[in-house]
């Protein structure tokens, strides 16, 4: 596939594309840029769990505690590398542009309601999980907010998580705080704070714009400096303050 030209079209956020890069180039002593972007091979633990060792151990303890209280924590998604995320992104991009006829910028806006740009996902770190209760019989997509709310099959499970998840180091990432921007409320997405906080600190120091300019997945040519700056502020940093 030919290297795509980086086209500085009008950004989704409407910000000027002449803004300076978001962060200076930096490589963490502890975490490499490839590792932060999901391109490095890392040690993952637990069959069907796939987390870093400390996060895995805490998850197992949380799963045991939940089981004692009548819930069966089922892992829907955990570690995803860059290439897996790129396949998700491109599938959605093609569906929105070709099947639904949306313009590229409209498609990108739609994708980032719930899905991250490849290289920017917290799931690249081996610290984040999407979970449900495995006991209720549920049809259709399980990762929808309504199923975790009053009357939904995961209502009581969500109440249990509210009371207990932080005891094991897992914090809700995308809260239902009304003023929060970026990704929509995800009551299923939790992050193991003792590792993800220092990883986010390291991530904030790499030049995301420059790195994404080198990528060739569909839609990347429409990323402008202004869009990436706003995306980082809204989608990466406007999260549960406990994870900053």
Residue pairs with C-beta under 8 A, 6 or more apart in sequence:
1 216
3 216
4 216
4 220
4 221
5 221
6 213
6 220
6 221
6 223
7 221
7 222
8 17
8 224
8 225
9 105
9 222
9 224
10 17
10 105
10 224
11 17
11 224
11 225
11 226
11 227
11 230
12 105
12 108
12 109
12 227
12 230
13 226
13 227
13 229
13 230
13 231
14 226
15 224
15 225
15 226
15 227
15 229
15 230
16 226
17 224
17 225
17 226
18 225
19 225
19 226
19 229
20 225
21 207
21 209
21 210
21 225
22 207
22 208
22 209
22 225
22 228
22 229
22 232
23 204
23 205
23 206
23 207
23 208
24 205
24 207
25 206
25 207
25 210
26 202
26 205
26 206
26 207
27 33
27 206
28 36
28 202
28 205
30 198
30 202
31 198
31 199
31 202
31 203
32 40
33 206
33 211
34 40
35 42
36 124
36 125
36 199
36 202
36 203
36 206
37 82
37 119
37 120
37 124
37 206
37 211
38 80
38 81
38 82
38 83
38 85
38 118
38 119
38 121
38 123
38 124
38 125
39 81
39 82
39 119
42 52
42 79
42 126
43 52
43 53
44 50
44 51
44 52
44 56
44 79
44 126
45 51
45 52
45 53
45 56
45 57
46 56
46 59
46 60
48 75
49 56
49 59
49 60
49 75
49 78
50 78
50 79
50 126
51 59
51 78
51 79
51 126
51 127
51 129
51 192
52 125
52 126
52 127
52 192
52 195
54 192
54 194
54 195
55 126
55 127
55 169
55 192
55 195
58 168
58 169
58 170
58 192
59 73
59 129
59 168
59 170
59 192
61 168
62 73
62 164
62 165
62 167
62 168
62 170
63 73
65 164
65 167
65 168
66 72
66 73
66 157
66 160
66 164
67 73
69 160
70 135
71 133
71 135
71 156
71 157
71 160
72 133
72 134
72 135
73 131
73 132
73 133
73 134
74 131
74 132
74 133
74 134
75 129
75 130
75 131
76 130
76 131
76 132
76 142
76 143
76 188
77 123
77 129
77 130
78 123
78 126
78 128
78 129
78 130
79 123
79 124
79 125
79 126
80 88
80 121
80 123
80 124
81 124
82 118
82 119
82 124
83 118
85 116
85 118
85 119
85 121
85 123
85 124
86 118
86 215
86 217
88 115
89 111
89 115
89 117
89 118
89 217
89 218
89 219
90 217
90 218
92 107
92 110
92 111
92 115
93 104
93 107
93 108
93 111
93 217
93 218
93 219
94 218
96 102
96 106
96 107
96 110
96 111
97 103
97 104
97 107
102 110
104 219
104 222
105 222
107 219
108 219
108 222
111 219
112 183
112 231
112 235
113 183
113 184
114 183
114 184
114 186
116 122
116 123
116 183
116 235
117 212
117 223
117 231
118 215
118 217
119 208
119 211
119 212
119 215
120 208
120 231
120 232
120 235
120 236
122 128
122 173
122 191
122 196
122 200
125 195
125 196
125 199
126 195
127 191
127 192
127 195
127 196
127 199
128 173
128 189
128 190
128 191
128 192
128 196
129 170
129 189
129 190
129 191
129 192
130 143
130 186
130 188
130 189
131 188
131 190
132 138
132 142
132 143
132 147
132 154
132 157
132 188
133 153
133 154
133 156
133 157
136 153
136 154
137 153
138 147
138 153
138 154
142 188
143 186
143 188
145 176
145 184
145 185
145 186
145 187
146 152
147 153
147 154
148 154
148 155
148 157
148 158
148 187
148 188
149 155
149 158
149 187
154 187
154 188
158 187
161 172
161 190
165 171
165 172
165 190
166 242
169 192
169 193
169 194
170 190
170 191
170 192
170 193
171 190
171 191
171 193
171 240
171 242
171 243
172 186
172 187
172 189
172 190
172 240
173 186
173 189
173 190
173 191
173 239
173 240
173 243
174 180
174 182
174 183
174 184
174 185
174 186
174 189
174 239
174 240
175 185
175 239
175 240
176 185
176 187
180 238
180 239
181 233
181 234
181 235
181 238
182 234
182 235
182 236
182 238
182 239
183 235
191 243
193 242
193 243
196 243
197 243
197 244
200 236
200 243
200 244
203 236
204 237
208 228
208 232
209 223
209 225
209 228
209 229
212 220
212 223
212 228
213 220
213 223
237 244
